[in-house]
C-alpha cells in the first residue's frame, strides 16, 4: 500500500489526508539509475582520465546526477491530498489538479489487463460532468485502497465494470479518459 499521512492544517480545521505513490518504485528507480550509469561512467572515466577529454565526461556525469536529483524530487512531491475542499493531485511533472466537491461527474474504477498478459491492475478515472479527465490513478503507482479513498471522498457513484478490460475495450467505451497516445489505434 502507498503511504498515507493525516495532517492537521491548523488547530480548528478538518483533517487532510495525503496519499503518496508506492515507495518501492522509488528504490527501484534509484537502483536502475545506479545499475545503468555506474559501469558506463566507470569505463568512460577509465578510458579518458589520461587524456584531455575527461572533463567532458565529468560534465555529462553531473548532468545525469542532476537529472536523477530532479526525478527524485518529483517523485517525492507527487501526492494526492484529500480534504474538505476536495481532492488535489500534484503529479510527477508538477501539474496540480484540484477537484472541488461536486465537480466530479463520474468516477470509474476499472480492472485493466497489463499488456498482453492476464495480470490486471486497477485504474481510477475521475471525470468532469462533461467527460473531461480530471484525475487518473494507475495501479502501478497507487494502491487500490488509495483509489477507493479518493472515490469515496468525491461522493459520486462509482462505475465498476464486472470484467477486466483491455486497452482497446477502454478506448471504445471511454476514449476521453485516455491520454492522447493511448487513443491511437495502431494496427499491427
C-alpha positions in Angstrom: 0.0 0.0 0.0 1.2 3.5 -0.6 1.9 5.9 2.3 -0.9 7.9 3.9 -0.4 10.8 6.1 -3.1 12.6 8.1 -2.2 16.3 8.7 -3.9 19.0 10.8 -3.7 22.2 8.9 -4.5 24.3 12.0 -6.0 23.6 15.4 -9.6 24.2 14.4 -9.6 22.8 10.8 -10.6 19.4 9.5 -8.0 16.7 8.8 -6.3 16.4 5.5 -5.1 13.1 4.2 -2.0 13.0 1.9 -1.6 9.9 -0.3 1.7 9.0 -1.8 2.7 6.5 -4.6 4.2 3.1 -3.8 7.6 3.6 -2.1 9.1 0.5 -3.7 9.1 2.4 -7.0 11.5 5.0 -5.6 14.1 2.3 -4.6 13.7 0.5 -8.0 14.3 3.8 -9.8 17.4 4.6 -7.8 18.8 1.1 -8.3 18.1 1.2 -12.0 19.9 4.6 -12.4 22.9 3.3 -10.5 23.0 0.0 -12.3 22.9 1.7 -15.7 25.2 4.6 -15.1 27.9 3.4 -12.8 29.5 0.9 -15.1 29.2 3.1 -18.1 30.8 6.1 -16.4 33.4 4.0 -14.7 34.6 2.7 -18.1 34.4 6.1 -19.7 36.4 7.7 -16.9 39.0 4.8 -17.2 39.4 5.5 -20.9 39.5 9.3 -20.7 41.3 10.2 -17.5 44.8 10.1 -19.0 43.7 12.4 -21.8 42.1 15.9 -22.1 38.5 14.6 -22.6 37.7 13.6 -19.0 36.2 17.0 -18.0 33.5 16.4 -20.7 32.8 13.1 -19.2 32.6 14.7 -15.7 30.1 17.3 -17.1 27.9 14.5 -18.6 28.1 12.6 -15.4 27.0 15.7 -13.4 24.1 16.2 -15.9 22.9 12.6 -15.2 23.2 13.2 -11.5 21.3 16.4 -11.8 18.5 14.7 -13.8 18.4 12.0 -11.2 18.0 14.5 -8.4 15.2 16.2 -10.3 13.5 12.9 -10.8 13.8 12.0 -7.1 12.4 15.4 -6.1 9.5 15.0 -8.5 8.7 11.5 -7.2 8.8 12.7 -3.5 6.5 15.6 -4.3 3.9 13.5 -6.1 0.8 13.4 -3.9 -3.0 13.3 -3.8 -4.4 15.4 -1.0 -7.9 14.7 0.3 -9.7 17.2 2.5 -12.8 19.3 3.0 -12.0 21.4 -0.1 -11.9 18.3 -2.3 -9.1 16.3 -3.9 -5.9 17.8 -5.1 -3.4 15.9 -7.2 0.2 17.1 -7.7 1.6 15.0 -10.5 5.1 13.8 -11.2 5.8 16.7 -13.6 4.4 19.3 -11.2 1.0 19.7 -12.7 -1.6 20.4 -10.0 -5.3 19.4 -10.4 -8.0 20.4 -7.9 -11.3 18.7 -7.9 -13.7 20.6 -5.7 -16.7 18.9 -4.0 -19.5 18.5 -6.6 -17.1 19.0 -9.6 -16.7 15.3 -10.4 -19.3 14.0 -12.8 -18.1 10.4 -12.9 -15.8 8.1 -11.1 -14.8 4.9 -12.9 -12.8 2.1 -11.3 -11.6 -0.4 -13.9 -9.5 -3.5 -13.6 -7.3 -3.4 -16.7 -5.2 -6.1 -18.3 -1.5 -5.2 -18.4 -0.2 -5.5 -21.9 -0.6 -9.0 -23.4 -0.8 -10.8 -20.0 -3.6 -12.0 -17.8 -2.4 -9.7 -15.0 -4.8 -7.0 -14.0 -4.3 -3.7 -12.2 -6.9 -1.2 -11.1 -7.2 2.2 -12.6 -9.3 5.0 -11.3 -10.6 7.7 -13.6 -12.2 10.9 -12.2 -14.0 12.8 -14.9 -16.0 16.1 -15.0 -19.7 16.2 -15.9 -18.7 16.9 -19.5 -16.5 13.8 -19.6 -13.1 15.5 -19.4 -10.5 13.6 -17.4 -9.6 15.3 -14.2 -7.5 12.7 -12.2 -6.2 9.3 -13.2 -4.7 6.9 -10.7 -2.9 3.8 -12.1 -2.4 0.6 -10.1 1.3 0.7 -10.9 1.7 3.7 -8.7 -1.3 3.8 -6.3 -2.9 1.2 -4.1 -6.5 0.1 -4.6 -7.2 1.3 -1.0 -6.0 4.8 -2.1 -8.2 4.7 -5.2 -11.2 3.7 -3.0 -10.5 6.5 -0.6 -10.4 9.1 -3.4 -13.6 7.6 -4.9 -15.3 7.7 -1.5 -14.3 11.4 -1.0 -15.8 12.6 -4.3 -19.3 11.4 -3.3 -20.2 10.3 -6.9 -21.5 6.8 -7.8 -18.6 4.7 -8.8 -18.9 2.7 -12.1 -17.2 -0.7 -11.7 -17.3 -2.8 -14.8 -17.8 -6.5 -13.9 -15.0 -7.9 -16.0 -11.4 -6.6 -16.5 -10.9 -4.6 -19.7 -8.2 -4.4 -22.3 -6.9 -1.0 -23.5 -9.0 -1.5 -26.7 -12.2 -2.1 -24.8 -11.5 1.0 -22.7 -10.7 3.0 -25.8 -14.1 2.1 -27.3 -16.0 2.6 -24.0 -14.5 5.8 -22.6 -12.0 7.3 -25.1 -11.8 10.7 -23.5 -10.4 9.2 -20.3 -7.2 8.1 -22.1 -4.1 10.0 -22.8 -3.7 11.1 -26.5 -1.2 8.4 -27.3 -3.4 5.7 -25.8 -6.3 6.8 -28.1 -4.3 6.0 -31.2 -5.4 2.7 -32.6 -2.2 1.3 -34.1 -2.7 -1.7 -36.2 0.0 -4.5 -36.1 
